[in-house]
Every structure is written in structure tokens, then in C-alpha cells.
Amino acid sequence: MANEKQWRVDVHNHFYPREYFEALDSPAAGGESVSFPGVRDWTVQRTLDDMDRSGVATSILSLSPPGCSLGDAGQNRRLARICNEHGVQLAREYPGRFGLFGALPMPDVNGSLTEIAYVLDVLKADGIQLMSSYGNRWPGDPAFEPVFDELNRRKALVFIHPLAPACCGNLIPWVPTALLEYPQDTNRCIMSLMFSGTLSRFPDIRYIFCHAGGAMPMLAGRVMHSGSNRKYLPLIPKGIDYELKKLHYDIALAAFKPSLSALFAMAPVSQVLLGSDFPFGSVGTSVSG
């Protein structure tokens, strides 16, 4: 159990069931996440040690990219179920130390609706994890509307993790896609939700976006004041500024002065959350930043 000196909550912490490692070894995964230092030797104890060093009582677990979109529909559904049950089991084995954002087999809408019910009604997880895109489709795609309708009905907490979409991976072979494309895909994701009207139509979903919202704090003024947004404004009746301020943002791998200065200029402190991105980052880096 966490002691009285541990009081922080880390909303961005990754875990690796054995079956997920096996899926990440498949050609569809690309192998980048698996090859990152610290991933292959991930253990629960290493996670707990990193938490304890920085006073973290509870970490909310989620999958690192690419999530459960690696095989056919049946394989993806089975993988999501295995990972979600594993995450909840960790929470039971270490009371108070872990929560879970349950994975979905997106872009499989019917499978995702089934898994939302299982994750929230049976497993009693803290929320749902989505990825910022699926191939070359972003969450604001009309095909995904049933998923957002259900998440809104449940007033769900939704954690959205970035990745490199099919369009843009390995554009510069010597620059890791995680450095360049992950933050950019967060921008694409937020804009797809906003300019499709998804944020406005489903106002009861609570969102967490990673890494200080990518470049959205830098782009917010351009988005609000550019004439190119005018035809979409009826889909955003409360305004762009309102929608951006309503979202939550973690500071994983973004707890640096330029990033935080831009983020706090856009969003109130109530919307900013602690995240580590462990094992890709550490809680200590975020706390000290």
C-alpha cells in the first residue's frame, strides 16, 4: 500500500502483459516501441520503484502504441480482453497502486462497444484508452460516432495516446517517429474531434491528451483566428477556446519550460495532470519539471 508520503497520481504509465509483447513482435507493430531501452526488461517492481522515488501513490496503466490494432478483428478483440484483465489483476494484487485505462480493439466499432461494456461494467476500470489515430483515420471520423455516443452516455474518462499514423511513419528515417510524429498526431486527433463536431455533440466525455497536448498550445491562436476555420464554426457553438480549455493534458515528456509555458497560457491549471510515460520517461522528470 502507498504510505502517507505518496500522494501523487500518474495518469500516463505503461504496462506489458506477455501477450502484448508477443503482439508487439509482429511485423504490424513495427518494433520501435519494443526496441526502446527499458521496455523489454519492464517489470511491475521497476514501475513501483519509479513511483516510490517520486511520491506517486497510484499510476493509471495503459498500453503503449500501437495498442490492440495489430491483427484481424478477432485477434484484436482477444488481445484487448487479455490486456484489460491483466491490468485489473495488477490493481487487485497491489491495492491502491494501480488503476487502468482499458484498451479497445479499434477501429472495430462493434468489438469496441462490447469491450467498453466489459471494461466499465465488469472490470470497473477507471476509463477507456484510445489511440490518436487508426491507420489513416482519426477519432473524429463519422464511422466512429457510435463509440463516442456510448462513451458520452457513460460520461467516460478517455485517455488518448498518440502514435505515428500510416501516412507519416518513418518520413525521416534517422529521426524516431516518437519524437516527431507522436506530438503531431495529438494535434490531428484534437482537431479531428473538434472540427467534426464530436467534442460539441458529446460534451460529457472527459478527455486526457498526452505530452502537454502536442503542439496544440502553440497552434491554438492560429486555429481560433485563421479564416480557414469559419465554415466549421457552426460545429463548435461554444467556441474553440472553450473546447480546448475543457480538455485535460498530462505533462509526460513535456515538463519543460517552453512546453509548460505554452500549455498554461492555453489551459487552466485544473486541466493539467501528472504523467510519466514510464518506461519511456520517469515520474521524477515530470515532477522536477
C-alpha positions in Angstrom: 0.0 0.0 0.0 1.1 3.6 -0.5 2.2 5.4 2.6 1.3 8.9 3.7 4.3 10.4 1.7 2.9 9.0 -1.5 0.1 11.2 -2.8 0.6 11.9 -6.4 -1.4 10.2 -9.2 0.4 9.4 -12.5 -2.2 9.2 -15.3 0.3 8.0 -18.0 2.1 4.8 -17.1 2.5 1.8 -19.4 2.4 -1.9 -18.7 3.2 -5.0 -20.7 1.4 -8.3 -20.4 3.3 -11.2 -22.0 0.8 -11.4 -24.8 1.2 -7.8 -25.6 5.0 -8.3 -26.0 4.2 -11.1 -28.4 1.9 -8.9 -30.4 4.5 -6.1 -30.5 6.9 -8.6 -32.0 4.6 -9.0 -35.0 5.6 -7.2 -38.3 2.5 -5.0 -38.0 3.9 -3.4 -34.8 7.0 -2.1 -36.5 9.1 -2.9 -33.5 10.1 0.6 -32.4 8.4 0.6 -29.0 9.8 -2.9 -28.3 13.3 -1.8 -29.0 13.2 1.2 -26.8 15.6 0.8 -23.8 13.7 -0.2 -20.7 10.8 -1.8 -22.4 12.0 -5.4 -22.8 13.0 -5.5 -19.1 9.8 -3.9 -17.9 8.5 -5.3 -14.6 5.9 -4.3 -12.1 8.6 -3.8 -9.5 10.5 -1.3 -11.7 7.3 0.6 -12.0 6.7 0.7 -8.3 10.3 1.7 -7.6 9.9 4.7 -10.0 6.6 5.6 -8.4 8.1 5.4 -4.8 11.0 7.6 -5.7 8.7 10.5 -6.5 5.8 10.1 -4.1 3.3 8.5 -6.5 0.5 6.7 -4.7 -1.3 5.5 -7.8 -0.5 5.0 -11.5 -3.2 4.5 -14.1 -1.9 1.9 -16.5 -2.4 1.9 -20.3 -0.8 0.3 -23.3 2.0 1.9 -25.3 1.5 2.2 -29.1 0.1 0.8 -31.2 -2.5 -0.7 -28.9 -4.8 -3.5 -29.9 -4.9 -3.0 -33.7 -2.3 -5.5 -34.8 -4.2 -8.4 -36.2 -7.6 -9.3 -37.6 -10.8 -8.3 -35.7 -10.9 -11.5 -33.7 -7.2 -11.3 -32.7 -7.6 -7.6 -31.7 -10.6 -8.4 -29.6 -8.8 -11.2 -27.8 -5.7 -9.1 -27.2 -7.7 -6.2 -25.7 -9.6 -8.6 -23.4 -6.3 -10.2 -22.2 -4.6 -6.9 -21.6 -7.5 -5.4 -19.8 -7.9 -8.4 -17.5 -4.2 -8.3 -16.8 -4.3 -4.7 -15.9 -7.2 -5.1 -13.5 -5.4 -8.1 -11.9 -2.4 -5.9 -11.2 -4.7 -3.4 -9.5 -6.0 -6.2 -7.3 -2.6 -7.6 -6.5 -1.3 -4.1 -5.5 -4.3 -2.4 -3.8 -4.2 1.4 -4.3 -1.2 1.4 -6.5 -2.7 0.9 -10.0 -5.7 1.8 -12.0 -6.5 1.1 -15.6 -7.5 2.8 -18.8 -9.0 -0.2 -20.7 -7.9 -0.8 -24.3 -10.3 -1.2 -27.2 -9.9 -3.2 -30.5 -10.4 -0.1 -32.6 -11.2 0.6 -35.4 -13.5 -2.4 -34.9 -16.6 -0.4 -33.7 -18.8 -3.4 -32.7 -15.9 -5.0 -30.8 -15.1 -1.7 -29.1 -18.7 -1.3 -27.9 -18.6 -4.8 -26.4 -15.3 -4.1 -24.7 -16.4 -0.7 -23.3 -19.2 -2.5 -21.5 -16.9 -5.2 -20.2 -14.2 -2.7 -19.1 -16.5 -0.4 -17.3 -19.3 -2.7 -16.1 -17.4 -5.9 -15.3 -13.8 -4.9 -14.7 -14.7 -1.5 -13.2 -11.7 0.2 -14.8 -11.1 3.9 -14.4 -11.7 4.7 -18.0 -11.0 3.9 -21.7 -7.9 4.3 -23.7 -8.0 5.3 -27.4 -5.1 6.0 -29.8 -4.8 9.2 -31.7 -5.4 7.5 -35.0 -6.1 4.1 -36.6 -4.2 3.7 -39.9 -5.2 6.9 -41.7 -8.4 7.5 -39.8 -8.7 9.8 -36.8 -11.2 9.7 -33.9 -13.5 12.4 -35.5 -14.2 10.0 -38.4 -18.0 9.6 -38.7 -17.6 5.8 -38.6 -16.5 6.0 -35.0 -19.5 8.0 -33.8 -21.2 5.0 -32.1 -18.2 4.6 -29.9 -18.3 8.3 -28.8 -22.0 8.2 -28.4 -21.6 5.3 -25.9 -18.7 6.9 -24.1 -20.7 10.1 -23.8 -23.7 8.2 -22.4 -21.5 6.7 -19.8 -19.7 10.1 -19.1 -16.5 8.1 -19.5 -12.9 9.3 -18.8 -11.0 8.8 -22.1 -7.2 8.7 -22.3 -5.9 9.3 -25.8 -2.3 8.2 -26.5 -0.5 9.3 -29.7 1.3 7.2 -32.3 2.6 7.5 -35.8 -0.3 7.2 -38.3 0.1 5.2 -41.5 0.6 8.3 -43.5 3.6 9.6 -41.6 5.7 6.9 -40.0 9.4 6.9 -40.9 9.3 10.0 -43.1 12.8 10.9 -42.0 14.4 7.5 -41.4 17.0 8.8 -39.0 14.5 10.7 -36.8 12.5 8.4 -34.4 8.8 8.8 -35.2 8.1 9.0 -31.4 10.0 12.3 -31.3 8.3 14.0 -34.2 5.0 12.3 -35.2 3.5 11.4 -31.8 3.1 15.1 -30.8 1.8 15.9 -34.3 -0.8 13.2 -34.2 -2.1 14.6 -31.0 -2.8 17.8 -32.9 -4.5 15.9 -35.7 -6.6 14.0 -33.2 -7.8 17.0 -31.3 -8.6 18.9 -34.5 -10.5 15.9 -35.9 -12.6 15.7 -32.8 -13.2 19.5 -32.7 -13.9 20.2 -36.4 -16.1 17.1 -36.8 -18.3 18.5 -34.0 -17.6 15.4 -31.9 -16.4 17.5 -28.9 -19.6 19.5 -29.0 -22.0 16.7 -29.7 -20.7 14.5 -26.9 -19.9 17.0 -24.1 -19.9 14.6 -21.2 -16.8 12.7 -22.3 -13.8 13.7 -20.2 -10.6 13.6 -22.2 -6.9 13.4 -21.3 -4.4 14.1 -24.0 -0.7 13.3 -23.6 2.5 15.3 -23.7 1.0 18.7 -23.0 -1.3 18.4 -25.9 1.5 18.1 -28.5 1.7 21.4 -30.3 -1.9 22.5 -29.6 -0.9 25.2 -27.2 1.2 26.8 -29.9 -1.5 26.3 -32.6 -4.5 27.4 -30.5 -4.3 31.0 -31.6 -3.9 30.2 -35.2 -6.8 27.8 -35.1 -9.1 30.3 -33.4 -8.2 33.3 -35.6 -7.5 31.8 -39.1 -10.2 32.5 -41.6 -9.9 28.9 -42.8 -11.9 27.7 -39.7 -15.0 29.7 -40.5 -17.1 27.1 -42.3 -16.6 24.7 -39.3 -17.6 27.2 -36.6 -21.3 26.0 -36.5 -20.0 22.6 -35.3 -18.3 24.4 -32.4 -21.1 26.5 -30.9 -19.3 27.3 -27.6 -16.1 28.2 -29.4 -12.7 26.8 -30.0 -11.2 28.3 -26.8 -13.9 26.7 -24.7 -13.3 23.3 -26.1 -9.5 23.4 -25.7 -9.8 24.6 -22.1 -12.2 21.8 -21.3 -9.7 19.1 -22.2 -7.2 17.7 -19.8 -3.5 17.4 -20.6 -0.8 15.3 -19.0 2.8 16.5 -18.9 4.6 13.3 -19.7 7.9 14.1 -21.5 6.7 17.7 -21.7 7.6 19.0 -18.3 10.0 21.6 -19.7 9.7 25.4 -19.5 8.8 26.1 -23.1 6.1 23.4 -23.3 4.6 24.2 -19.9 4.6 28.0 -20.5 2.6 27.4 -23.7 0.3 24.9 -22.0 -0.5 27.1 -19.1 -1.2 30.0 -21.4 -3.9 27.9 -23.1 -5.4 25.8 -20.3 -6.1 26.4 -16.6 -4.1 24.5 -14.0 -7.1 22.4 -13.1 -6.8 20.7 -16.5 -3.1 19.7 -16.2 -2.2 16.3 -14.9 0.9 14.5 -13.9 2.2 11.8 -16.3 5.4 10.0 -16.6 5.2 7.8 -19.8 7.1 5.1 -17.9 9.2 3.2 -19.0 9.9 5.8 -21.8 10.2 8.5 -19.1 10.2 8.8 -15.4 7.9 10.4 -12.8 11.0 12.2 -11.4 11.5 14.1 -14.7 7.9 15.3 -14.7 7.9 16.2 -11.1 11.2 18.2 -11.2 10.0 19.9 -14.4 
